[in-house]
Each structure stands twice: as structure tokens, then as C-alpha cells.
């Protein structure tokens, strides 16, 4: 028998920050080439963790 995961083990809703790629690039001082690469890869809006994992410096 399989039991559902307890609520404390599941990602908490509302805790993931969503960024516009342009705002993220401006905040972290990324150049236009990197901003365009992230936008092409992730779209115009993405989760903060995805942006941090894929941003190159």
C-alpha cells in the first residue's frame, strides 16, 4: 500500500519566486547576450532557481 507524502515533505506553495528575465538580468548585472540566452531557454518569465542554475557569469 502506498501512502501519500506528508505535507511537510512537499514543496511549499508560494515560496518560489518568479522573475521576469529582464528584471533578473538587470538585478544580477547580466549583459544583453546572456539575457537573450536565458529568455530563449526559459521564456520571458521563470522561477528564480531556474534562472540561477542557468545563468552564466
C-alpha positions in Angstrom: 0.0 0.0 0.0 1.3 3.4 -0.9 0.8 6.4 1.5 0.6 10.0 0.4 3.6 12.2 1.2 3.2 14.2 4.4 2.6 17.9 3.7 5.9 19.0 5.3 7.8 16.9 2.6 6.1 18.6 -0.3 7.3 21.9 -1.7 5.6 24.7 0.0 3.3 26.6 -2.4 4.0 30.3 -2.8 7.7 30.1 -1.7 9.2 30.0 -5.2 10.0 33.5 -6.5 9.1 34.2 -10.1 11.1 36.7 -12.1 10.9 38.5 -15.4 14.1 37.5 -17.2 14.8 41.2 -18.0 14.5 42.2 -14.3 16.6 39.3 -13.2 19.3 40.2 -15.7 19.3 43.8 -14.6 19.4 42.9 -10.9 22.3 40.5 -11.4 24.1 42.7 -13.9 24.0 40.3 -16.8 24.7 41.5 -20.3 22.2 41.5 -23.1 23.7 38.4 -24.7 23.2 36.4 -21.5 19.7 37.9 -21.0 18.7 36.8 -24.5 20.1 33.3 -24.0 18.1 32.9 -20.8 15.0 34.3 -22.4 15.4 31.9 -25.3 16.0 29.0 -22.9 13.3 29.7 -20.3 10.9 32.2 -21.8 10.1 35.7 -20.6 9.2 34.6 -17.0 10.9 31.9 -15.0 11.4 30.6 -11.5 14.3 32.1 -9.6 16.0 28.7 -9.1 15.9 28.0 -12.8 17.5 31.4 -13.6 20.2 31.0 -11.0 21.0 27.5 -12.3 21.3 28.6 -15.9 22.8 32.0 -15.6 26.5 32.1 -16.7 28.8 34.8 -15.5 
